[in-house]
Amino acid sequence: MSDVPPPIRVLVCDDQELVRTGYVTIFSAQPDMEVVGEAENGHAAVEAARRLRPDVVVMDIRMPLLDGIEATRQLAGPDAGQPPKVLVVTTFNVDAHVYDALRAGASGFLLKDAPPAELVNGIRTVARGEALLAPAVTRHLIGHYAEHLRPAESSRPAREDVVRALTPRELDVLRQLAEGLSNAEIAAELYITPETVKTYVSRILAKLALRDRVQAVVLAHRIGLVSGTP
């Protein structure tokens, strides 16, 4: 019996045929990936994902008929039974709804001008169940969507609950997560091992009933836990 895991099943969703073709070419060349379908709009993306049951959906935000945010919500939102991982890949300076996409259930976010190796690694990362939020994207999210992330008066009890639930070290890790750092980068910052960071992250998610790192990032900024949040 072979110990080789099955390939990661990928669905590519983008309204530009040239972009889809490029993604399909890149992903199909990977020995651990299989492109199972393409979709040119949000409606087609939802239908194809439910029919083909991919492991990862590579989702553009700006698409006709149904945008990527609503498509993500339908596929990976709180009402989704067995959601695929959704990796949002979109243009840096155009899409004003990145925050909404992450709240809708996306497991990660990358920019369309990311190198092919970064896109491929992004798929592998979310397929493993690890959320992906690039540091540059996190900084942009904080700066550009400050009004959405600004802690409101009503968020104070939530902040108190978080501080009460987590140990000081777990709070340190959560702050680093919110800055967009990887496990290795957090380990270097806090002088601990990446394995220890992974354990802390798992504890944080469990204690706060969060699905993944992206939700942890959004929560940390919403309650004003990060110094960069206005």
LOPA-870575 format. One record per residue (C-alpha): residue in three letters; x, y negated, z negated; residue number from 1. Coordinates in steps of 0.1 Angstrom, whole numbers, plus 5000, padded with zeros to 4 digits. Layout:
  code    c1    c2    c3  pos
   ALA     X     Y     Z  NUM
...
This chain:
  code    c1    c2    c3  pos
   MET  5000  5000  5000    1
   SER  5014  4966  5010    2
   ASP  5020  4940  4983    3
   VAL  5017  4911  5008    4
   PRO  4988  4889  4999    5
   PRO  4961  4881  5025    6
   PRO  4967  4849  5045    7
   ILE  4951  4817  5033    8
   ARG  4920  4811  5054    9
   VAL  4919  4775  5066   10
   LEU  4891  4755  5081   11
   VAL  4901  4723  5099   12
   CYS  4876  4694  5099   13
   ASP  4884  4662  5118   14
   ASP  4865  4643  5145   15
   GLN  4896  4638  5166   16
   GLU  4903  4668  5188   17
   LEU  4940  4658  5191   18
   VAL  4943  4658  5153   19
   ARG  4925  4692  5150   20
   THR  4948  4707  5176   21
   GLY  4979  4695  5159   22
   TYR  4967  4709  5125   23
   VAL  4958  4742  5141   24
   THR  4992  4745  5158   25
   ILE  5010  4737  5125   26
   PHE  4990  4760  5103   27
   SER  4987  4789  5127   28
   ALA  5025  4790  5128   29
   GLN  5027  4798  5091   30
   PRO  5030  4835  5083   31
   ASP  5007  4831  5052   32
   MET  4979  4811  5069   33
   GLU  4951  4818  5093   34
   VAL  4930  4791  5108   35
   VAL  4894  4805  5109   36
   GLY  4876  4776  5125   37
   GLU  4874  4739  5134   38
   ALA  4847  4713  5128   39
   GLU  4843  4679  5145   40
   ASN  4818  4664  5120   41
   GLY  4806  4667  5084   42
   HIS  4775  4688  5093   43
   ALA  4796  4712  5113   44
   ALA  4821  4714  5085   45
   VAL  4795  4724  5059   46
   GLU  4779  4749  5082   47
   ALA  4813  4764  5092   48
   ALA  4825  4766  5056   49
   ARG  4794  4784  5044   50
   ARG  4796  4808  5073   51
   LEU  4833  4815  5075   52
   ARG  4841  4812  5037   53
   PRO  4876  4797  5041   54
   ASP  4900  4794  5011   55
   VAL  4909  4758  5020   56
   VAL  4890  4732  5039   57
   VAL  4912  4704  5054   58
   MET  4887  4675  5054   59
   ASP  4889  4641  5071   60
   ILE  4868  4614  5054   61
   ARG  4856  4593  5083   62
   MET  4835  4616  5105   63
   PRO  4802  4612  5123   64
   LEU  4768  4626  5113   65
   LEU  4779  4634  5078   66
   ASP  4811  4619  5063   67
   GLY  4838  4639  5046   68
   ILE  4827  4627  5011   69
   GLU  4792  4641  5013   70
   ALA  4805  4672  5031   71
   THR  4829  4677  5002   72
   ARG  4802  4672  4976   73
   GLN  4780  4698  4993   74
   LEU  4808  4723  4995   75
   ALA  4827  4717  4963   76
   GLY  4805  4696  4941   77
   PRO  4790  4706  4907   78
   ASP  4761  4724  4924   79
   ALA  4783  4745  4947   80
   GLY  4782  4782  4938   81
   GLN  4816  4795  4951   82
   PRO  4833  4764  4964   83
   PRO  4863  4765  4987   84
   LYS  4893  4742  4979   85
   VAL  4890  4709  4998   86
   LEU  4921  4691  5008   87
   VAL  4913  4656  5020   88
   VAL  4937  4643  5046   89
   THR  4930  4608  5059   90
   THR  4944  4575  5068   91
   PHE  4962  4555  5041   92
   ASN  4949  4520  5047   93
   VAL  4915  4527  5062   94
   ASP  4894  4548  5039   95
   ALA  4878  4529  5010   96
   HIS  4862  4560  4995   97
   VAL  4892  4581  4983   98
   TYR  4880  4579  4947   99
   ASP  4845  4590  4957  100
   ALA  4860  4620  4976  101
   LEU  4879  4631  4945  102
   ARG  4849  4628  4923  103
   ALA  4829  4647  4949  104
   GLY  4851  4678  4943  105
   ALA  4882  4675  4964  106
   SER  4911  4695  4950  107
   GLY  4937  4673  4967  108
   PHE  4945  4643  4988  109
   LEU  4972  4637  5014  110
   LEU  4979  4611  5040  111
   LYS  4976  4618  5077  112
   ASP  5012  4606  5083  113
   ALA  5026  4632  5058  114
   PRO  5052  4654  5073  115
   PRO  5040  4688  5085  116
   ALA  5059  4706  5057  117
   GLU  5040  4685  5032  118
   LEU  5007  4693  5047  119
   VAL  5015  4730  5047  120
   ASN  5026  4728  5011  121
   GLY  4994  4710  5002  122
   ILE  4973  4739  5015  123
   ARG  4994  4764  4996  124
   THR  4991  4742  4964  125
   VAL  4954  4739  4964  126
   ALA  4949  4775  4975  127
   ARG  4968  4785  4943  128
   GLY  4942  4766  4923  129
   GLU  4966  4737  4916  130
   ALA  4952  4703  4924  131
   LEU  4973  4680  4946  132
   LEU  4975  4642  4942  133
   ALA  5006  4627  4958  134
   PRO  5023  4601  4936  135
   ALA  5020  4575  4964  136
   VAL  4983  4582  4967  137
   THR  4979  4579  4929  138
   ARG  4995  4545  4929  139
   HIS  4973  4534  4958  140
   LEU  4943  4547  4940  141
   ILE  4951  4528  4909  142
   GLY  4959  4495  4928  143
   HIS  4932  4495  4955  144
   TYR  4904  4510  4935  145
   ALA  4911  4492  4902  146
   GLU  4875  4480  4899  147
   HIS  4862  4516  4900  148
   LEU  4889  4527  4876  149
   ARG  4885  4498  4851  150
   PRO  4875  4513  4817  151
   ALA  4840  4502  4808  152
   GLU  4827  4495  4773  153
   SER  4808  4527  4775  154
   SER  4840  4547  4781  155
   ARG  4853  4540  4746  156
   PRO  4837  4571  4729  157
   ALA  4851  4592  4757  158
   ARG  4886  4579  4751  159
   GLU  4882  4586  4714  160
   ASP  4870  4621  4721  161
   VAL  4900  4627  4744  162
   VAL  4925  4614  4719  163
   ARG  4909  4635  4692  164
   ALA  4909  4666  4713  165
   LEU  4945  4665  4725  166
   THR  4978  4667  4706  167
   PRO  5002  4638  4710  168
   ARG  5023  4659  4735  169
   GLU  4992  4668  4755  170
   LEU  4984  4632  4757  171
   ASP  5019  4625  4770  172
   VAL  5014  4651  4797  173
   LEU  4980  4637  4806  174
   ARG  4995  4603  4811  175
   GLN  5022  4617  4833  176
   LEU  4996  4636  4853  177
   ALA  4977  4604  4858  178
   GLU  5008  4587  4873  179
   GLY  5008  4615  4899  180
   LEU  5039  4633  4887  181
   SER  5044  4670  4895  182
   ASN  5051  4696  4869  183
   ALA  5088  4695  4876  184
   GLU  5088  4657  4873  185
   ILE  5068  4658  4841  186
   ALA  5093  4684  4827  187
   ALA  5122  4661  4835  188
   GLU  5105  4631  4819  189
   LEU  5096  4649  4787  190
   TYR  5127  4672  4785  191
   ILE  5107  4704  4786  192
   THR  5105  4732  4811  193
   PRO  5080  4733  4841  194
   GLU  5065  4764  4826  195
   THR  5058  4745  4794  196
   VAL  5042  4717  4814  197
   LYS  5020  4742  4831  198
   THR  5009  4756  4797  199
   TYR  5001  4720  4785  200
   VAL  4981  4713  4817  201
   SER  4960  4744  4812  202
   ARG  4953  4735  4776  203
   ILE  4943  4700  4786  204
   LEU  4919  4712  4813  205
   ALA  4904  4737  4789  206
   LYS  4900  4713  4760  207
   LEU  4884  4686  4782  208
   ALA  4863  4710  4803  209
   LEU  4879  4698  4835  210
   ARG  4882  4718  4867  211
   ASP  4916  4707  4879  212
   ARG  4943  4681  4878  213
   VAL  4924  4656  4900  214
   GLN  4896  4655  4875  215
   ALA  4922  4649  4847  216
   VAL  4937  4620  4867  217
   VAL  4903  4604  4873  218
   LEU  4893  4608  4836  219
   ALA  4926  4593  4823  220
   HIS  4921  4562  4844  221
   ARG  4884  4559  4837  222
   ILE  4890  4558  4800  223
   GLY  4920  4535  4802  224
   LEU  4945  4560  4790  225
   VAL  4971  4548  4815  226
   SER  4989  4515  4812  227
   GLY  4986  4508  4849  228
   THR  4948  4508  4846  229
   PRO  4934  4472  4844  230
